[in-house]
Amino acid sequence: MQYEVDITTAQSVSRDAPSDDVHIDPVSARELELFISRLAPGAASTVTRPVIAWRRGIRTVVDVDVSRGARGEWQIRVGNEREATAAPDLAEELDSRLVDLTTMVWVTDAERLARWFNPAWLEFVGSDLHSDLGWGWMRHIHADDLSSLLETYEAAHEGRRGFEHVSRAIDREGRYWWVRVRAAPRFADGVFGGFVGMCERIAPADDGSPPEASGLPDLLPDLDAASPVGVIERLARLEAVLEVSRPADTLEAAFLRRLTSRWVTQHRALQARHDDIVLAVSEAAANSMIHAYRMAAGRVRLVCEMQPGRAEFRVRDWGSWRVPRPSRESRGIALMTVLADELAIEHLPDGTQVVLRYLV
């Protein structure tokens, strides 16, 4: 049965059974109105979200379809009933270690609903967990920034990839701050389950233009979201340490090159050496992918790390080392020697690690 909804009164009117007493819960109606009022003009023609509704005095969860009318107005219809676990005001049980993090942490599900915030976020915005679940968190975001944040989120949701966005958020004292939002997708047995993310307060919003997003989370492959604490730590330290492991495939060398370039660009002290660093890392990665496994399956790990006085790039494989022939293989080592301030080739019991160092 389909219902047309007047969101201003949160009242539903059944086309087929006018006497059926069905209405959207006032809190759900208020949050739904906030959500659709912030959608960009180019948003999808129909958006489906679960909301809390009341039918003859009994609480239930139903899907609400929001679509554009012929004149551009929003039309809302209540659709199928859902399981009670789909209610947007239910919090998810998560790793208890997230509670003690000073980093602001949040979690969403595959329905795009916020399912949890840690105390650091709630303290920052001066809210309680129940009020920010579902879409309640959106009231803390500056009205001029919410549409772009939702667009970024939606694109990442559809692409099942990480994302980063900088927006203004209002704190408990009523002051706006530039806040960096970073997130990684969650998967369980290969099934996408939403995002685990963090927020970092950068600077007061009245201190000029917003800082640029690094774009690093957009390129990161799937992080191990089974350990959300580890995911948050990696997202928070991306500028200091970037670590990624990829299949030993020559196509992956181009990906690692692009990721290294993006990471180096974030560090002013390295920008003058950008081309040298990217070429050297690319050479090391290609050597591992082509020669270490000799066409067999394997993995190559890249770590980019800023240390006191230097930047270090480590390319690790678990293949077999052999003395390079006087051909392009040995020329590759000579090239890396010229491009880096220091080059070390570490022969490990289970593979090889190339270390490239640059003094800063």
N, C-alpha and C positions, 0 to 999 in steps of 0.2 A: 504494500500500500504506500503511495506517495503522498507527501504533505507539502503544501506551500507554507512558508514560514515568514512571519513578520518579525524580523530580528529586533526591532525596537521594543516590542512588547514580549519577545521570547515566546509567543503563542503560535501553535501550529493549528492549521485548519485542514481537516481531511477532505479530499475531494469526494471520496467514495462513502465516507461515513462521517457526516458533519457532527454527529453527537459524540464521536470518539474523543475523549478528553486527553489530548496529548500536547505537551509543551516542552520546550527546551529549558533546561535548568538555567536560571538567571545568570549564574557565573559563567557557564558554558556559552550562553548567548553573548555576554559582554566580551568574552575572549574571542569568540568567532567574529564578532563585529570588528574588533581590533585587528584581527588577522586579515580579513578581506579588505578593510579600509586601507591597509598598507601594501596590498599587492600592487605590483607595477602594472601599468596599462597593457603591457604585452604579455601578461600572465596567461597560463593555459585557460582555455574556455571553461573547463569544468575542473573543480578541485573537490576531492572527497576527504572528509575528516570525521573521525568518531567524536561524538559529543554525548553528554549526559542528558537524558530526557526523562520525563515523568508521564506515565500512561496510567490513568485512573489511580493516581496516587502512589504508583509503584515505580521505583527507580529502575531505569534501564539504560543501555548504551546503544546508540543507533548511529549509522552513517549519515552524514549530511553532505549533500551535493550542492556546491556553490557554482553558479554559472552566470554568464553575462546574458542579459536580455537583449532584445532587438535594438533598444535605445541606449545600450551600454550600461544599464542598471544591473545590479546584482540580484539574482533570483536564488532562493534557497529551498531545497526540498529534503525532507527527512526520508531516508531509505530503509535499508535492511537493519534488523536488530543484530547486535554484536554480543560476543561473550563479555561477561562482566570485567574480565581482565583487560579489555581494551579501553576501559574508562580512562580519560586523560588525567584524572586526579589521583591515580595510583602511583606510588613511588616504587622504584626497582631496588631490590637488595643487591648491594655491590660490595666490593672489597673494602673491609673496614679501614684499611690503611689510607684510603682516599680521604677519610674524615679529617685526619690530622695534617694533611698537606696545607701549606700556606698558599700554594697556587690555587686559584679559583678553578674548580672542576665542574663540568656538567656532562650529562649523558642523555642522548635521545634514542628513540626506537625507530623501527622501520616505517611507522606511521608519521614520522617527523614530530612527534610529541616529546617534550622534555620529560624525562623520567626521574631525574635526580640532580641535585646541586649539593656541593659540599658546604660546610659552614663558612669557609672563606668567602664564597660568593654571597651567601645570605647575609653575612656581616657587612660586606661592602655595600650592598644595595639596601640594607635595612629591611629585609623581608623574612618570611618563613617559608619552609619548603613547600607546604601545601599550596600557598598562593602563587608560586612560580612554576608549578608543574603545568603540563599541557602547553598552553600558549601564554600563560600568565607572565612569564619572564619578559615578554615583548614590551611591557609598559616601562621597563627600565632603559630602553634604547631610544635615542633621540629620533623624533618623528621623521626627520630628513634623512636618516641613515638606515631605517629599518627595511625599506624596500630593497636597497642594494644588498643588504645582509641576507634577506630572504632569497634574492636572486642567486647569490653566491652559494647559499646553502642548497637551493634546489638543484643547481647545476652539479654540485658535488654529489648530491643524493642520487641523481639520475646516472652519474658517471661512476658511482661507487668508489670515490676517491677522496683523499684528504683535501682540506681547503684552509685558507687563511683570509681574514678580513679585518679591517680596522674600522671601528665605529665609535660613536660617542655613547657612553652609558652614564646614567645619573646615580650618584652615591646616596647614602643615607642622609647626608646633610643637604642634598639638593644641588650638588655641584656636578657638572659634567666633566668626564675624563675621556681622553682617547684610550681605547681599550683594544688590544690585539686579540683576536679570536683565532684559535687554531684547533683543528680537529683531525682525527683519523677514523676511517670506517671500522665498524665492528662486524666480524663474521663469526658464525658458529656453524661448523661442519659445512663451510662454503656458502652459507646463506647469509645475506646482508641483514644486519640487525640495527642499523642506525649508526650513531657516532659517539665516540668518547672525545671530549674536547676540554680546552682550558681557556682562560681569559687572563690577560696580563695588563695591568694598569700601566700606561706609558707616561702620560703627561696631562696636565689640566687642558681642557678643550679650548680655553680662551687664550692659549699660548700659540697661536698661529695655526698653520695648516696641518692636516693629519700626517703622520709618518707613513711612508709607503710600505705596502705588504711585501714580504720577501718572495712569496710564491713558492717557497720550498715545500710546504706540505702538499701542494698541488701535484708535485712530481714524485713524492715518496710512494713507493709500492706499499702493499698491505703491511702494516705493523702488527705485531702479535697482540691483538686486542684481548686475548685471553688473560693478559697481565696488564690491566688498565693502569696500574701504578707505573709500570715500565713505559707504557705509551706516553703518559703525561710527562714523565721525566725526559723522554727523548724529544717531545714537542717543545718543552720549555728550554732545552739546551741546544736547539738546532744551530744557532749561530756559533756556539762554542764547539760542539761535536756533532757531526753528521755521520751516521753509520748506515750502510745499506748492503744487503747481500743479494746477488742476482745470479741467474743461470749463466754458465760459461758458454755463451753464445755470442758470436761476433756482432749481432744486432744490438746486444746489450751494451757494447762498448760505446755506442753513440749515446745511449741513455745516460751512462755514467759520465760521459763528457759533458752533457747538458746539465746534469745535476751538479757537477763540480763547478761549472761556469757560474751557475746561479748562486752557489754557496760562496765562491770567491768574491762575487760582486757585492756581497753584504759586508765585506771587510775593507775599509778604506786603505788600510796598510798593505793590502795584497793587490789592489786594483792595478797598480803599475806593472805587476808581474802576471796579470791575468792570463795572457796568451801562453807564456812559458809554463805556468802551472797546469793549465788545461791540456796542453799538448803532452806534457810529461806524464800526467795521470792517464790520459788516453792511451799513450804508448804502453804504460805498465799494464793497464787493464787488457789491452789487445793481446799483449804477449801471454798473459795468463790464460786468456780465453782460447787462444789459438794453439799454444804450445804445451801448456801444463797438462792437459787432459788428452791430447792427441786424438781428438774427435770423440772421446768418451764424455758421458754426462758428468757434470760437476758444478761447482759454484765459485764465484769470485766475490770477495768482500772488499768494500771501499770504506775507509774511515778518513774523514777530514776533521782535523782538530787544531784549534788555536791553543797554544801553550805560551808560557811566559817567554817573550823574546823570539818566538818562532811559530810558524805554522807547519804542521806535519800531515802528510798524506800517505796512507798505508793501503797497499793493494795486496790482498792475501788470497792464495789458492791452496787447494789440498791435493794438487797433482804431483807429477814427478819432474824434478829438475834434471836437465842435461846441459852439458857445456855447449854454449851456442857456437854454431859454425861461423866462419868469417864471411858472413852474408848480412842480410838485413837484420837477422836476429842480434848479432853483435853490434851492428850499427845502432839498433834501438837502445842498447845499454849506453853506448857512447852519447847518443842524443840526450838521454835522461841525465847523464852526468853533466852535460853542458847546461841544460835547462834548470837544474836544481842547484841550490847552494851546497847541499849534501845529499848523497845517494848511498843507501845501504841495501844490499841484497842478503836477506837472512834465510839461510837454509835450515828449515825446521824438520823435526822428525816426521811430520805428516804433511809437508808441503813447503811453499816458499812465500816469503813476504818481502815486497819491495817498499822501501821507506824513502820518501822524498821530503826534504826539509828546506824551508825558506825562512831566512832570518828577517825579523821585523823590528 
